[in-house]
């Protein structure tokens, strides 16, 4: 890979946008440049009405091996912020993974875990909404080994997937687990043989476009709201308002019509 190669390879298949981390020689280790590039690519896809599903995976034989320690402190800041905003920024790029993918992007984000997901790479994986792994994938938190606690929202996303005790043990015991073990523990939702992974990853992302994008986005929003501290009455008011809003869309009319006519609906995102 040369310095002119893109940090992220982007492909669009109808309503699916696939983002592929492109530092295969480094096992897609995260630099500040790559971190901000991921955020920008997700934000761009989130703004495009024709993109309904976002997939994130890695080039080569890894998803993301974590922070590239050899690149720390080198070169100018890749932050898109002004110097003053950068000084005031309390999050940085790694903390924006869950903020952008979970809270600010209401489109479904699918993680294609095609190899190791370690440290900040695991945080990136867990910031996605659903995850498919290939058989050779391996998962490790790694933070305790470096004498620090997790970042990238891992203390938020991991307990959601594994439960409190499961997440705590995984973080402090520092066990590297296989894809099959990750499936048992709830870190991923599906494991695929290596040879079938790319086809299945795209197939699943495409499958999700069979749901009305408005319905999918509202569902994600409500699950996100329900998984944080909430005022139940206020939450239920939002829930019913969203349901009513959804029923007023052309996609909802098409879905109901398709049910009555016993056919597959054709959604337009309207």
N, C-alpha and C positions, 0 to 999 in steps of 0.2 A: 504493500500500500504506500503510495506516495503522498507528499504533503498536499497535493492538489485533489486527492480523492475525497469525495463527500463523507462527512462523518455519519450521515444517515442516508441510506438508500430508500427511496420512496416509490411505491407502486400503488396504482389505483385500479381496482377491479369493480367496475360499476359503482356500487355504494360502499365499497370497502377500501380503506386506506391502510396499507401495510407499511410500517416504519421498521427498518432493519438497521440496528446498530452496526457500524461498519469500521471496526478496528479488529479484524479477525486475528492478526498477528499478536495482539495484546489481549486476546480473549475478550475483546470488547470492554476492556477496563475503562472506567469513567475518568475523564478529565473535565475540567471546568468547561471547556469548549463543547464537549459532547453532552454534558449535563444540560447546559442551556439550549443546545440544539434539539434535544429531546423535548424539552418544555415548549420551545417555539413550534416544533412540528405538530405536537398534540394540540396546541392552541390554534394553529392554522386549520387543522382538520376539524376542530370543534366549531369553527366559524363557517364552514362550508356546508350549506344545506344538503348538497348532493352526497356528502359523506355521512353515512349512518353508523358505521362500525369502524373502530380503529384497532388495528392489530400491531403489537410490538414484539419483535423477536431479534435474534442476533445473527450476524454473518458468521460463516465458518462453523466451528464445532462448539461454540459457547454462547450462552445468553449474555451474561455479564459477570466478569470475575471480580467486580468491586472497584474500589478507588485505585487509580493508577498512581501509586506512591512515587514512582520515578518522575512523574510530571508535576508534583506538588511544588508550588512556589516559583514556577518557571514562566516567564513571559508576562505579557500584560493581561489584565483581567478581561475575561470574555463576557462579563455581565452586560446586559443591555441597558442597565441603569446609568443615569448620569452620576458623576462623582458624588454629588450630595445625596442622591437617593441610595447609592451604593453604601455610603457611610451609615445611613439610617436603616438599611436592610437588615432585619433580624432573622431572615430565613435562609438566604442563599439558594443555590439551585437544588440541592438534594432534598430539602424540606418542601420544595414545590412539587415534587413528584406526586404525593398523595393530594396536595391541595389542588393542583391543576387537574389531575385525572379523576379524582373522586368528587371533589366539591364544586369545581368550576366547569368541568366538562360533563355534561349530562348524557353524552353518548357513551355506549358501551365500549370499554377498552378491554381487549383480549390479549393476554400475555401468552406468547409462544415460547416456552422455556426449552430451548434446544441444546442444553448443556449446563455448565455450572452457573449457579446464581448465588453469589457470595457477597456478604457485607452490603454495601450500597446497591449492588446488583440484585440482592434479595429484596431490599427495600423497593427498588424499581419494580420488580416482579410483583410484589405484594400490593403495590399501588394500583395495579390493574384490577379490573372487576372480576374476571374469571381467567383461569389459567389452564393451559394444556401443556404437558411436558412430554418429551421423548424419553425413551427408556434409559438413555445414558445420562440424563440430567442429574445433577447433584445439588444439594441445598445446604448452606452453612451460613449462620449469622456472622460469626467471626469478630464481632465487636469486642467481646470480653477478652479475646486473645490479644487485642491491641490495647487493653487496659482502659476501655471506654465503654459507654453505654450506646445503645442503638440510636441512629438518626434516620432520616428519610421517612418518618412516620411509622416505622416498624413496630413501635410500642402501641400504636393504634390499630394497624392493619393485622398484625399477627394474632393478637388475642381474638379478633373477630373470626379468624379462620380456625384457630386451634383451641380456643378457650383460654382462660387465664392461666391455669396451671401448666397446660401443654406449652403455651408460648413462653412462660417463665423458664420452664425446664429446658426448652430448646435453646433459649438465649444464653442461659448460664452454663449449661452442660457442654456446649460447644461441640455437639455431635454433627458430623456431616452425614446427611441421610440421602438415600436413593430416591428415585422418582416414585417407585412403588410405595416406599415408606411415607413419602410426602403425600401421596394419595390417601393413605390410611389416616394420616393426621389432619387432613383437610387443607393442606397448603396448595394443592392443585386439585382440579376436579376431574382430570382425565389423563391417562398415560397411554402413549402410542409408540409402537415399534419405530425405531429410528428411520427405517426406510420409508415408512408411511407418514412421517411427521409433517413435512411441508404440505403435502396434499390435504391431510386432515385439518391442519391449521387453517388453511384458506377455505376449505369446505365448511368448517364450523363458523368462521367469520361470515361467510356468504349465507349460511343457514340463518343466522341471526337477522339478516336483512329481510327475512320473511315476516318479521313482526313490524307493525307500524312504527316508524321511527319516533313518532310523537308518544305513542304508548310506551315504548321502550325507555325513552328519556324521562317520562313522568315516573315510571316505575323505579328507575335508578334514583331519581331525586328523592322519592319517598322512602326508599330503603336507606338511603344515606341519612336522611333526617331522622329516621326511626332508630338508627344505630348510634346516635349521639344523644346526649342529655336533652330531653324534650319536655315541653308542656303538652301533655296528652291532648287536652281539649283543643289547644291551638293547632296541634298536629292533625287532629281529625278534621278540623275546619279546612286546613290546607288540602288534606287528602280528598275530601268531598268536592272542594272547589276544582281540583285538578281533574277529578273524575268527570265532573260536569263539563269542564272545558274540553276534555278529550272527546266526549260524546257529541260535541258541536263541530268536530272536524270532518272533512270530506273522507279521510281515511277511516274514521269510525263508521260512517255511512256505508262505505265500500265493504268494510269487514262484516257488518251486519247483513248486508245484501248477499255477500259471498256465503255466509252461513246458511241463509235461507235457500240459496241456489245450489248448495253443496259443491262449491268450487273453491279454488285457491284465490284469495284476494290479491288485487294488484294495488299496492300502495304508492302514493306519490309524495308523501311528506307534507300534505296540506290539510 
